[in-house]
């Protein structure tokens, strides 16, 4: 199967599939947070605060992480060049800073964001697929896909530059089918979202759900990296993203142990209580 990038051209303006799906991802994550706040009887406006902080912090963090990895400072002013782990760290810092501003405990904010994070990530990977980026290594499986206009195209020459080996004499301009790892991640993280969303009333200490997310997200990314086309190998086939994934799983597992004991009903943040509006009774 051959797949080309999705884009909508509106005069001089071009809307890419990545941009559109990132917008959808943030909106859907915000909607999920809003539902959770409503179910808890809390101020739903906090969902918008989280999403705005996440967008700004995520974009800045993803771009700075890419520049740090590549040393390409010019990427700061280009459309491409984002790294998910940098976006995750940047968004986390911005969201927690905003929560501190509103006097919301960091663990409670993390709890709110656990399932929506998985949903947003799953939808964001659809955007990567629509621009033909972050694909996998060559495959002969029936669902393997060719990206002749990918970022970069899935040619033999480009894949060799990412550490993929081909038989001697293979045409470097040949476009080959690869694993659509973007769609693998979408399917896996939708399952994680479903699991987390059903356990919002888990009864453990606040933050337990976010620790679960960290473990699942780290395992998912570690496994996907085994079939990703990457040029950031550290030790053999071990990638930088896998090293970060291991760290994420370890931290998540430690937090799971700390917060595993049943805590029963816990006090919700007073700063998120809906403001009461006085009703006029007189003329």
BAFI-3210 file (N, C-alpha, C; in Angstrom, 3 decimals, decimal comma, padded with zeros to 6 digits):
// residues 283
n [1|2|3|4|5|6|7|8|9|10|11|12|13|14|15|16|17|18|19|20|21|22|23|24|25|26|27|28|29|30|31|32|33|34|35|36|37|38|39|40|41|42|43|44|45|46|47|48|49|50|51|52|53|54|55|56|57|58|59|60|61|62|63|64|65|66|67|68|69|70|71|72|73|74|75|76|77|78|79|80|81|82|83|84|85|86|87|88|89|90|91|92|93|94|95|96|97|98|99|100|101|102|103|104|105|106|107|108|109|110|111|112|113|114|115|116|117|118|119|120|121|122|123|124|125|126|127|128|129|130|131|132|133|134|135|136|137|138|139|140|141|142|143|144|145|146|147|148|149|150|151|152|153|154|155|156|157|158|159|160|161|162|163|164|165|166|167|168|169|170|171|172|173|174|175|176|177|178|179|180|181|182|183|184|185|186|187|188|189|190|191|192|193|194|195|196|197|198|199|200|201|202|203|204|205|206|207|208|209|210|211|212|213|214|215|216|217|218|219|220|221|222|223|224|225|226|227|228|229|230|231|232|233|234|235|236|237|238|239|240|241|242|243|244|245|246|247|248|249|250|251|252|253|254|255|256|257|258|259|260|261|262|263|264|265|266|267|268|269|270|271|272|273|274|275|276|277|278|279|280|281|282|283]
n.u [000,843|000,536|001,022|000,250|001,105|-001,380|-003,069|-004,620|-005,241|-005,662|-005,740|-002,972|-002,515|-001,699|-003,018|-001,909|-002,179|-001,044|-001,118|-003,890|-004,722|-003,350|-004,675|-007,208|-006,477|-005,730|-008,156|-009,909|-008,672|-008,955|-011,743|-012,219|-011,003|-012,658|-015,109|-014,413|-013,910|-016,474|-017,904|-016,815|-017,812|-016,462|-014,788|-015,165|-013,748|-011,093|-010,144|-009,729|-007,639|-005,616|-005,259|-004,469|-002,039|-000,726|-000,528|001,139|003,448|004,057|004,647|006,858|008,647|008,929|010,138|012,537|013,768|014,261|016,100|018,146|018,885|019,723|021,344|020,685|020,018|018,582|016,231|014,412|012,921|011,545|008,826|008,775|010,373|010,015|009,974|008,553|009,012|010,251|008,161|006,354|007,665|007,857|005,132|004,222|005,634|004,588|001,834|001,813|002,885|000,863|-001,150|-000,101|-000,347|-003,101|-003,477|-003,790|-003,196|-000,308|-000,367|-003,081|-003,708|-002,124|-003,460|-005,915|-005,052|-004,159|-005,626|-006,646|-004,174|-003,257|-005,252|-004,927|-002,329|-002,681|-004,358|-002,726|-000,711|-002,024|-001,919|000,836|000,966|-000,552|001,124|003,102|005,283|007,619|007,670|008,131|010,535|011,513|009,098|007,470|004,879|001,296|000,069|002,055|003,395|004,126|005,841|006,296|006,538|007,265|008,466|011,507|011,099|010,408|012,756|015,391|017,911|017,409|016,499|018,715|020,351|019,248|020,108|019,153|019,693|020,380|020,469|023,556|023,871|021,241|018,835|019,238|017,260|014,890|011,590|010,377|008,184|007,086|006,732|003,708|004,118|003,010|000,254|000,164|000,842|-001,317|-003,462|-002,621|-002,412|-005,013|-006,231|-004,943|-005,985|-008,706|-008,549|-007,514|-009,472|-011,724|-011,015|-011,050|-012,204|-010,548|-009,809|-007,309|-004,430|-004,346|-003,012|-002,191|-003,310|-001,987|000,573|000,170|-000,284|002,287|003,800|002,522|002,772|005,547|006,254|004,847|006,085|008,717|008,505|007,527|009,670|011,332|010,648|010,865|012,139|015,080|017,632|019,016|020,534|021,893|023,221|024,004|021,042|019,578|017,707|017,665|015,118|014,145|015,756|014,820|012,230|012,560|013,371|011,014|009,222|010,407|010,253|007,461|006,708|007,792|006,250|003,755|004,001|004,260|001,798|-000,134|-001,753|-005,097|-006,901|-009,357|-012,200|-011,110|-010,262|-011,289|-009,721|-010,185|-009,813|-010,825|-013,505|-016,729|-017,644|-020,077|-022,918|-024,550|-028,035|-030,419|-033,126|-034,835|-036,524]
n.v [-001,189|002,182|005,331|008,757|012,084|013,863|016,847|020,057|022,618|025,978|028,494|030,516|029,225|026,234|023,388|020,823|017,250|016,530|018,881|019,281|016,931|017,191|019,360|018,201|016,216|017,670|018,962|016,799|015,598|017,680|017,739|015,249|015,689|017,713|016,344|014,592|016,401|017,479|015,233|014,987|017,177|019,612|022,693|023,148|024,774|024,482|022,555|023,834|025,522|023,637|022,514|024,733|025,419|022,992|022,899|025,126|024,651|022,058|022,321|024,052|022,556|020,181|021,164|022,310|020,040|018,597|020,286|020,107|017,407|017,252|019,436|021,375|024,461|026,020|024,702|025,697|027,575|026,328|024,382|021,583|019,101|018,028|016,430|013,783|013,106|015,410|017,193|016,084|016,520|019,319|020,079|018,927|020,414|023,004|022,597|021,803|024,091|025,909|024,704|025,094|027,846|028,045|026,867|024,092|020,795|019,050|016,276|015,758|017,118|015,619|013,186|013,807|014,131|011,692|009,543|011,205|011,979|009,625|009,329|011,700|011,294|009,013|009,994|011,995|010,511|009,610|011,909|011,961|009,788|010,777|012,671|011,084|010,363|009,226|006,414|002,782|000,052|-001,747|-004,082|-007,166|-007,705|-007,855|-005,395|-003,528|-000,311|002,082|005,142|007,411|010,179|010,779|011,847|011,384|010,281|006,749|005,480|003,271|004,429|006,452|004,917|003,345|005,281|005,438|003,249|000,831|-002,244|-003,381|-005,771|-005,976|-003,904|-003,117|-000,938|002,395|004,322|003,024|002,666|001,366|-000,839|-000,253|-000,769|000,558|002,187|004,322|003,883|001,541|002,513|004,214|002,381|000,880|002,845|003,777|001,588|001,730|004,164|003,469|001,562|003,089|005,083|003,742|003,272|005,479|005,858|004,531|004,173|004,113|005,984|009,462|010,167|007,655|006,714|008,189|007,203|004,637|005,290|006,211|003,853|002,202|003,823|003,993|001,269|000,724|002,504|001,591|-000,990|-000,399|000,952|-001,060|-001,715|000,610|002,965|004,417|006,825|007,212|005,426|003,968|001,813|-000,729|-001,844|-000,388|002,413|006,019|006,825|004,452|004,207|006,401|005,514|003,304|004,627|006,047|003,955|002,850|004,990|005,289|002,766|002,860|004,927|003,711|001,728|003,297|004,571|002,618|001,613|001,297|004,263|005,322|007,631|010,858|014,238|016,785|019,368|022,559|024,862|024,354|024,269|024,967|028,345|030,001|031,623|034,476|034,876|037,246|038,397|040,472|043,402]
n.w [000,000|-000,871|000,548|000,796|001,999|003,880|003,240|003,373|001,187|001,383|-000,383|000,178|002,520|004,179|005,584|007,466|007,936|010,332|011,904|012,068|013,418|015,807|016,884|017,204|019,030|021,366|021,889|022,355|024,546|026,382|026,548|027,754|030,267|031,176|031,456|033,526|035,621|035,862|036,721|039,223|040,445|040,241|039,225|035,865|034,179|034,657|032,981|030,511|031,249|031,713|029,142|027,560|028,829|028,402|025,578|024,967|026,598|025,722|022,948|023,030|024,625|023,074|020,778|021,783|022,822|020,496|019,235|021,100|020,809|018,135|017,664|015,908|015,679|013,942|013,566|015,316|014,033|012,066|010,641|011,109|013,271|016,096|019,280|021,065|023,815|024,762|024,412|026,230|028,700|028,672|028,541|030,921|032,857|032,367|032,855|035,557|036,702|036,118|037,635|040,200|040,292|040,507|042,901|043,054|044,022|042,837|042,434|042,172|039,817|038,041|038,253|037,051|034,444|033,489|031,973|029,795|028,688|027,463|025,532|023,999|023,029|021,447|019,404|018,401|017,183|014,936|013,437|012,886|011,183|009,044|007,962|007,187|008,890|011,449|011,057|010,677|010,482|007,450|006,111|005,184|005,675|005,156|005,735|005,466|004,566|002,021|001,864|-000,240|-000,251|002,297|005,608|006,333|002,823|002,356|001,229|000,138|000,506|002,445|004,599|005,079|006,132|008,599|009,881|008,866|007,233|003,947|001,222|-000,668|-003,531|-003,751|-005,070|-004,294|-004,568|-004,420|-003,221|-000,261|001,601|004,926|008,516|009,765|012,253|013,569|013,558|015,014|017,533|017,998|018,243|020,497|022,532|022,666|023,828|026,311|027,211|027,440|029,518|031,664|031,888|032,809|035,383|037,036|039,515|041,462|044,137|045,326|046,532|045,625|042,465|041,768|039,388|037,447|037,767|036,804|034,127|033,394|033,528|031,594|029,282|029,013|028,614|026,250|024,396|024,511|023,383|020,805|019,718|018,906|016,341|014,976|012,599|013,227|014,056|016,346|017,883|020,808|022,274|020,379|019,073|020,810|021,615|022,231|022,971|024,043|026,287|027,741|028,066|029,763|032,084|032,583|033,153|035,445|037,318|037,343|038,358|040,951|042,060|041,902|043,843|046,115|046,237|046,303|048,348|049,533|049,781|050,230|050,164|049,216|050,054|047,869|045,877|047,289|045,852|043,378|043,620|042,338|041,829|043,758|042,616|043,532|043,845|042,824|044,642|045,013|043,525]
ca.u [000,000|001,274|000,299|000,818|000,711|-002,694|-002,991|-005,690|-004,681|-006,630|-004,971|-001,571|-002,464|-001,734|-003,310|-001,412|-002,862|-000,455|-001,667|-005,306|-004,890|-002,888|-005,786|-008,210|-005,947|-005,844|-009,575|-010,494|-008,110|-009,620|-013,116|-012,182|-010,732|-013,871|-016,078|-013,950|-014,159|-017,921|-018,312|-016,349|-018,442|-015,442|-014,796|-014,792|-012,847|-009,704|-009,764|-009,181|-006,332|-004,660|-004,992|-003,681|-000,680|-000,138|-000,187|002,307|004,602|004,385|005,302|008,184|009,489|009,217|011,084|013,833|014,359|014,770|017,317|019,167|019,339|020,334|022,244|020,240|019,278|017,685|014,946|013,501|012,109|010,937|007,591|009,065|011,364|009,456|010,233|007,445|009,412|010,448|006,830|005,776|008,289|007,470|003,719|004,097|006,103|003,650|000,567|002,010|003,055|-000,470|-001,855|000,427|-000,965|-004,491|-003,451|-004,263|-002,083|000,262|-000,821|-004,466|-003,648|-001,619|-004,552|-006,872|-004,473|-003,644|-006,344|-006,622|-002,856|-003,224|-006,140|-004,286|-001,176|-003,191|-004,843|-001,576|000,006|-002,725|-001,338|002,140|000,690|-001,072|002,237|004,069|006,466|007,744|007,303|008,982|011,527|010,874|008,344|006,731|003,532|000,287|-000,277|003,199|003,027|005,184|005,657|007,227|006,718|007,309|009,445|011,744|010,520|010,917|013,651|016,486|018,983|017,022|016,428|020,092|020,843|018,684|020,647|018,552|020,622|019,796|021,456|024,402|023,340|019,853|018,669|019,029|016,059|013,708|010,699|010,024|007,101|007,568|005,702|003,025|004,193|002,120|-001,048|000,345|000,793|-002,692|-004,272|-002,190|-002,719|-006,467|-006,494|-004,503|-006,991|-009,909|-008,266|-007,385|-010,728|-012,630|-010,498|-010,908|-012,591|-009,760|-009,741|-005,940|-004,037|-004,366|-001,783|-001,987|-003,686|-000,919|001,683|-000,189|-000,035|003,725|004,266|001,984|003,344|006,942|006,309|004,385|007,102|009,884|008,230|007,399|010,993|011,988|010,350|010,928|013,338|015,644|019,058|019,543|020,916|022,897|023,972|023,429|019,738|018,923|017,583|017,521|013,725|014,005|016,383|013,870|011,083|012,933|013,318|009,599|008,631|010,963|009,642|006,055|006,585|008,067|005,071|002,676|004,220|004,026|000,398|-000,996|-002,655|-006,424|-006,933|-010,731|-012,554|-010,138|-010,762|-011,010|-009,153|-011,148|-009,608|-011,566|-014,941|-017,422|-018,007|-021,505|-023,414|-025,676|-029,257|-031,158|-034,513|-035,639|-036,665]
ca.v [000,000|003,445|006,388|010,089|013,011|014,523|018,285|020,869|023,883|027,076|029,616|030,429|028,499|024,772|022,687|019,454|016,268|016,559|020,021|019,048|015,900|017,721|020,158|017,241|015,538|018,558|019,202|015,594|015,450|018,681|017,289|014,166|016,304|018,440|015,352|014,102|017,469|017,567|014,088|015,222|018,380|020,655|023,748|022,592|025,687|024,046|021,767|024,763|025,961|022,551|022,353|025,882|025,243|021,839|023,256|026,019|023,951|020,903|022,744|024,584|021,453|019,270|021,825|022,446|018,702|018,259|021,078|019,537|016,139|017,397|020,580|022,213|025,593|026,541|024,001|026,495|028,431|025,513|023,713|020,244|018,998|017,923|015,141|013,591|013,156|016,817|017,772|015,575|017,221|020,725|020,190|018,611|021,564|024,112|022,254|021,841|025,504|026,504|024,175|025,806|029,179|027,914|026,193|022,713|019,866|018,484|014,889|015,761|017,485|014,455|012,200|014,245|014,097|010,367|008,958|012,109|011,945|008,469|009,630|012,705|010,694|008,119|010,810|012,685|009,592|009,621|013,037|011,537|008,924|011,575|013,364|010,036|010,527|008,293|005,071|001,712|-000,588|-002,470|-005,294|-007,820|-007,977|-007,316|-004,006|-002,645|000,865|002,870|006,582|008,021|011,594|010,838|012,726|011,454|009,155|005,430|004,925|002,473|005,327|007,098|003,908|002,979|006,332|005,204|002,013|-000,364|-002,888|-003,982|-006,552|-005,180|-003,683|-002,661|000,409|003,336|005,131|002,178|002,937|000,075|-000,839|-000,247|-000,894|001,812|002,187|005,363|003,261|000,606|003,278|004,679|001,276|000,520|003,889|003,809|000,561|002,273|005,163|002,754|000,932|004,127|005,816|002,904|003,140|006,794|005,708|003,357|004,000|004,236|007,362|010,342|010,057|006,260|006,534|008,747|006,246|003,585|005,822|006,244|002,487|001,756|004,623|003,594|-000,066|000,834|003,142|000,712|-002,065|000,159|001,337|-002,233|-001,772|001,963|003,394|005,455|007,077|007,629|004,212|004,172|000,570|-001,654|-001,396|000,302|003,820|007,006|006,771|003,281|004,539|007,268|004,681|002,531|005,563|006,335|002,774|002,717|006,026|004,939|001,605|003,322|005,670|002,737|001,086|004,282|005,006|001,473|001,291|001,940|005,509|005,715|008,964|011,883|015,599|017,409|020,711|023,645|025,894|023,989|024,257|025,968|029,560|030,185|032,897|034,955|035,158|038,422|038,077|041,685|044,093]
ca.w [000,000|-000,957|001,257|000,604|003,070|003,794|003,464|002,808|000,711|001,365|-000,886|000,628|003,785|004,087|006,830|007,368|008,756|011,675|012,629|012,335|014,435|017,081|017,399|017,668|020,218|022,524|022,172|022,931|025,886|027,212|026,757|028,746|031,567|031,562|031,931|034,826|036,595|036,060|037,537|040,590|040,957|040,321|038,215|034,570|033,481|034,856|031,807|029,516|031,747|031,500|027,716|027,091|029,347|027,734|024,192|024,948|027,154|024,888|021,715|023,367|025,083|021,962|019,878|022,443|022,926|019,162|019,027|021,983|020,253|016,808|017,589|014,790|016,237|012,917|013,642|016,118|013,171|011,016|011,044|011,614|014,332|017,442|019,924|022,003|025,211|025,089|024,549|027,473|029,822|028,616|028,896|032,342|033,630|032,214|033,505|037,005|037,072|036,113|038,793|041,369|040,266|040,945|044,203|042,890|044,270|041,611|042,267|041,695|038,398|037,326|038,229|036,036|033,099|033,131|030,835|028,640|028,045|026,570|024,404|023,157|022,354|020,408|018,285|017,826|016,299|013,645|012,712|012,361|010,037|007,936|007,306|006,825|009,737|012,583|010,618|011,170|009,606|006,335|006,435|004,102|006,146|004,235|006,036|005,272|003,776|001,394|001,992|-001,189|000,083|003,754|006,269|004,887|002,074|002,773|000,217|000,667|000,946|003,703|005,649|005,421|007,006|009,924|010,416|008,280|006,301|002,748|000,456|-001,568|-004,863|-003,729|-005,628|-003,177|-004,789|-004,308|-002,093|000,330|002,591|006,312|009,545|010,130|013,714|014,088|013,796|016,128|018,770|018,177|018,752|021,852|023,509|022,852|024,828|027,605|027,602|027,877|030,810|032,676|032,055|033,588|036,750|037,668|040,923|041,829|045,584|045,824|046,788|044,464|041,687|041,373|037,989|036,616|037,825|035,844|032,786|033,152|033,271|030,303|028,195|028,856|028,011|024,859|023,556|024,456|022,432|019,453|019,230|018,322|014,909|014,431|011,870|014,068|013,903|017,647|018,610|021,845|022,431|019,410|018,594|021,925|021,247|023,296|023,431|024,899|027,573|028,432|028,423|030,950|033,209|032,840|033,786|036,798|038,166|037,500|039,242|042,318|042,508|042,104|045,138|047,170|046,260|046,023|049,455|049,436|050,550|050,484|049,649|049,573|049,904|046,591|046,071|047,475|044,839|042,177|043,871|041,517|042,563|043,896|042,111|044,349|043,089|043,274|044,962|045,020|042,235]
c.u [000,883|000,425|001,031|000,340|-000,650|-002,514|-004,185|-005,097|-005,793|-005,900|-003,528|-001,408|-002,577|-001,960|-002,874|-002,242|-002,339|-001,053|-003,124|-005,499|-004,356|-003,977|-006,875|-007,757|-006,102|-007,305|-010,223|-009,960|-008,764|-011,052|-013,176|-011,926|-011,973|-014,939|-015,698|-014,209|-015,646|-018,415|-017,903|-016,996|-017,490|-015,547|-014,289|-013,835|-011,380|-009,227|-009,136|-007,808|-005,263|-004,282|-004,148|-002,231|000,012|000,286|001,093|003,553|005,029|005,120|006,715|009,121|009,886|010,247|012,474|014,535|014,962|016,071|018,451|019,745|020,148|021,378|021,874|019,383|018,310|016,319|013,936|012,520|011,506|009,719|007,882|010,037|010,777|009,732|009,211|007,885|009,700|009,121|006,160|006,343|007,881|006,024|003,515|004,509|005,101|002,332|000,701|002,206|001,703|-001,295|-001,400|-000,192|-002,390|-004,621|-004,083|-003,082|-001,613|-000,243|-002,253|-004,512|-003,159|-002,691|-005,568|-006,361|-004,103|-004,331|-006,363|-005,270|-002,760|-004,087|-005,490|-003,110|-001,637|-003,640|-003,699|-000,787|-000,705|-002,198|000,018|001,961|000,260|000,005|003,366|005,378|006,454|007,300|008,339|009,983|010,800|010,187|007,689|005,306|002,499|-000,057|000,931|002,843|004,259|004,835|006,633|007,471|006,779|008,364|010,476|011,057|011,163|011,720|014,749|017,576|018,652|016,991|017,814|020,707|020,323|019,131|020,036|019,502|019,856|020,878|022,281|023,756|021,894|019,780|018,382|017,774|014,772|012,903|010,194|008,904|007,675|006,390|005,040|002,968|003,311|000,756|-000,976|000,180|-000,615|-003,552|-003,913|-002,591|-004,213|-006,882|-006,090|-005,517|-008,239|-009,706|-008,211|-008,717|-011,710|-012,201|-010,278|-011,306|-011,872|-009,642|-008,342|-005,642|-004,077|-002,999|-001,518|-002,280|-002,600|000,305|001,420|000,085|001,450|004,255|003,804|002,632|004,799|007,088|005,920|005,472|008,339|009,687|008,166|008,763|011,718|011,737|010,307|012,208|013,909|017,126|019,688|019,893|022,033|023,812|023,356|022,125|018,971|018,912|017,491|016,104|013,493|014,632|015,454|012,655|011,363|012,855|011,872|008,928|009,118|010,324|008,169|005,849|006,826|006,854|003,882|002,793|003,899|002,539|-000,590|-002,026|-003,996|-006,486|-008,353|-011,029|-011,563|-010,699|-010,342|-010,514|-010,240|-011,019|-010,342|-013,062|-015,615|-017,837|-019,534|-021,896|-024,631|-026,853|-029,964|-032,603|-035,424|-035,775|-035,396]
c.v [001,246|004,563|007,708|011,017|013,643|015,995|018,950|022,221|024,918|028,340|029,485|029,608|026,995|024,177|021,236|018,524|016,260|017,695|019,817|018,025|016,343|018,585|019,244|016,571|016,406|018,794|017,990|015,339|016,441|018,298|016,189|014,721|017,029|017,489|014,856|015,151|017,597|016,433|014,263|016,455|019,541|021,619|023,214|023,503|025,280|023,198|022,663|025,259|024,898|022,445|023,501|025,760|024,085|022,137|024,080|025,281|022,775|021,283|023,262|023,451|020,510|019,869|021,926|021,100|018,289|019,013|020,525|018,252|016,318|018,495|021,543|023,352|026,196|025,884|024,762|027,278|027,660|024,783|022,356|020,297|019,050|016,522|014,964|013,711|014,595|017,528|017,347|016,327|018,690|020,939|019,925|019,802|022,719|023,841|022,311|023,277|026,209|026,004|024,839|027,201|029,135|027,160|024,800|021,781|019,193|017,067|014,831|016,135|016,313|013,379|012,532|013,995|012,692|009,788|009,893|012,164|010,790|008,716|010,624|012,151|009,807|008,913|011,566|011,802|009,419|010,770|012,700|010,651|009,752|012,404|012,391|010,161|009,456|006,878|004,050|001,191|-001,345|-003,749|-005,846|-008,161|-007,303|-005,851|-003,060|-001,503|001,575|004,352|007,296|009,505|011,788|011,791|011,884|010,288|007,831|004,790|004,124|003,368|005,964|006,101|003,414|004,021|006,218|003,870|000,742|-000,935|-003,547|-004,802|-005,646|-005,074|-003,245|-001,221|001,399|004,188|004,323|002,532|001,600|000,251|-000,973|-000,475|000,471|001,940|003,275|004,764|002,209|001,355|003,801|003,587|000,941|001,573|004,114|002,747|001,048|003,305|004,484|002,163|001,978|004,819|005,038|002,795|004,497|006,753|004,503|003,138|004,046|005,709|008,169|010,303|008,653|006,054|007,084|007,845|005,081|004,048|005,804|004,856|002,020|002,504|004,236|002,236|-000,008|001,414|002,270|-000,382|-001,542|000,512|000,164|-002,336|-000,373|002,162|004,583|005,621|007,528|006,414|004,520|002,966|-000,473|-001,108|-000,616|001,799|004,726|006,991|005,562|003,520|005,426|006,484|003,857|003,412|005,864|005,176|002,638|003,733|005,703|003,782|001,992|004,058|004,740|002,061|002,042|004,591|003,848|001,209|001,997|003,156|005,950|007,086|010,013|013,271|016,174|018,833|021,786|024,712|025,592|023,874|025,316|027,158|029,688|031,573|033,294|035,300|036,360|038,017|039,291|042,332|044,804]
c.w [000,000|-000,362|001,055|001,723|002,800|004,104|002,795|002,451|000,601|000,942|-000,459|001,905|003,546|005,467|006,678|008,257|010,182|012,501|013,003|013,454|015,789|017,714|017,955|018,963|021,460|022,895|022,845|024,345|026,847|027,530|027,816|030,148|032,080|032,108|033,324|035,910|036,896|036,957|038,993|041,223|041,103|039,141|036,880|033,799|033,632|033,683|030,741|029,948|031,477|030,029|027,174|027,559|028,646|026,308|024,153|025,447|026,301|023,621|021,985|023,777|023,967|021,009|020,513|022,572|021,587|018,882|019,873|021,390|018,981|016,740|016,488|015,332|015,227|012,938|014,488|015,256|012,000|011,553|011,679|012,780|015,728|017,981|021,049|023,444|025,653|025,271|025,846|028,671|029,856|029,027|030,386|033,199|033,569|032,932|035,024|037,501|037,113|037,296|040,083|041,458|040,791|042,265|044,140|043,140|042,986|041,374|041,758|040,211|037,563|037,201|037,145|034,623|032,626|031,899|029,624|027,934|027,048|025,338|023,454|022,382|021,208|019,183|017,618|016,880|014,957|012,789|012,127|011,135|008,829|007,257|006,982|007,584|010,825|012,228|011,091|010,160|008,495|006,789|005,174|004,519|005,242|004,486|005,989|004,322|003,241|001,522|001,050|-000,947|001,592|004,270|007,017|004,166|002,483|001,643|000,902|001,233|002,297|004,857|006,049|006,349|008,424|010,505|009,887|007,231|005,157|002,040|-000,453|-002,954|-004,904|-004,214|-004,505|-003,331|-004,635|-003,054|-001,555|001,352|003,994|007,262|009,787|011,656|014,336|014,444|014,893|017,454|019,043|018,789|020,202|022,879|023,668|023,868|026,232|028,104|028,149|029,267|031,919|032,952|032,925|035,052|037,416|039,143|041,528|043,333|046,164|046,111|045,491|043,774|041,181|039,892|037,062|036,626|036,877|034,414|032,461|032,798|031,895|029,140|027,948|028,193|026,538|023,958|023,421|023,409|020,999|018,869|018,570|016,832|014,284|013,650|012,616|013,794|015,221|018,505|019,609|021,982|021,512|018,871|019,656|021,646|022,476|023,849|024,334|026,269|028,392|028,883|029,672|032,188|033,589|033,570|035,228|037,745|038,409|038,456|040,701|042,886|042,739|043,469|046,282|047,343|046,092|047,118|049,260|050,344|050,874|049,897|050,131|049,271|048,562|046,813|046,206|046,395|043,538|042,428|043,003|042,379|042,586|043,424|042,909|043,448|043,671|043,495|044,933|043,655|041,853]
res [x|x|x|x|x|x|x|x|x|x|x|x|x|x|x|x|x|x|x|x|x|x|x|x|x|x|x|x|x|x|x|x|x|x|x|x|x|x|x|x|x|x|x|x|x|x|x|x|x|x|x|x|x|x|x|x|x|x|x|x|x|x|x|x|x|x|x|x|x|x|x|x|x|x|x|x|x|x|x|x|x|x|x|x|x|x|x|x|x|x|x|x|x|x|x|x|x|x|x|x|x|x|x|x|x|x|x|x|x|x|x|x|x|x|x|x|x|x|x|x|x|x|x|x|x|x|x|x|x|x|x|x|x|x|x|x|x|x|x|x|x|x|x|x|x|x|x|x|x|x|x|x|x|x|x|x|x|x|x|x|x|x|x|x|x|x|x|x|x|x|x|x|x|x|x|x|x|x|x|x|x|x|x|x|x|x|x|x|x|x|x|x|x|x|x|x|x|x|x|x|x|x|x|x|x|x|x|x|x|x|x|x|x|x|x|x|x|x|x|x|x|x|x|x|x|x|x|x|x|x|x|x|x|x|x|x|x|x|x|x|x|x|x|x|x|x|x|x|x|x|x|x|x|x|x|x|x|x|x|x|x|x|x|x|x|x|x|x|x|x|x|x|x|x|x|x|x|x|x|x|x|x|x]
***
